[in-house]
Amino acid sequence: MVFAAKHLLGIEPLNKGDILSILDRADHYVTLNRQPNKHGDALAGMTQINMFFENSTRTQASFELAGKRLGADVMNMSMANSSIKKGETLIDTALTINAMQPDLLVVRHPSSGAVNLLAEKVNCAVLNAGDGRHEHPTQALLDALTIRRAKGRLHRLSIAICGDIAHSRVARSNIMLLGKMENRLRLIGPKTLMPSGIADFGVEVFDDMREGLAGVDVVMMLRLQRERMDGGFIPSEREFYHRFGLDLEKLSYAKDDAIVMHPGPMNRGVEIDGTLADDINRSVIQEQVEMGVAVRMAAMDLLVNSARSNPKGVMA
């Protein structure tokens, strides 16, 4: 299984073969994670440092569990109380971390491009756990794995991504990954929550849920990114739910076997009806959480093996 990248900073640099390598390896770890003994040794003796400059309980827990199941020594750094608060620059922080000789660095940062900057200053593999509005590659990969396992394939599907497209790095990474895998993509949401230049994305755009969901195989809802909004993008949460929140009536326009996804955390009654989110016959939201651990294990495993076979690495 060939994977030449030194880092996993985004979906954009990956080709179809890279994506399939991660997903195929992740399938192996799904099986492992369902065993009584869930531990492997791919990262035995290695050090993984999680640097979260932006809070994310779910993603950090998933990366921590992934590293420990692979045998790594995992350290979580509380960046909210770090020296950056005292005026240290991001580059100085990177140099300090690099001096500790870690093997894997997992970074989440509120500024787009910050993770790429860190990757240029350290000697170890860097995984992007989300940077600003830029990318969230492992979320797109775990979504892809969830879709492939539920639908039996990851190509030539009709997939709707709904809600706050403009502020979502999850949407950006998914658009790139699912596009590379030859799927038909539809973006659904209010015009105020569509990014500029949307016509260049190679997608169909709808501002009506029923029209946009007609005949789709996959319905991917997004969280309203209120922390990234700086104005009145929606009249009210109640109005948003009425027009763009997913309920059984709107879902009825999709295919009968369409699956429902959400990256979490969910705002029930805003982006999605709570009963629908818990419907095990339609919702794969809990499966997404399970796939997240396996995908992150796979990505770290492949990056470490890449470093061993190609010490100079190829910048991704």
Summary of the structure (lengths in Angstrom):
residues: 316
radius of gyration: 19.3
end to end distance: 17.4
largest distance: 56.1
contacts: 1093
relative contact order: 0.18
helix: 44%
strand: 17%
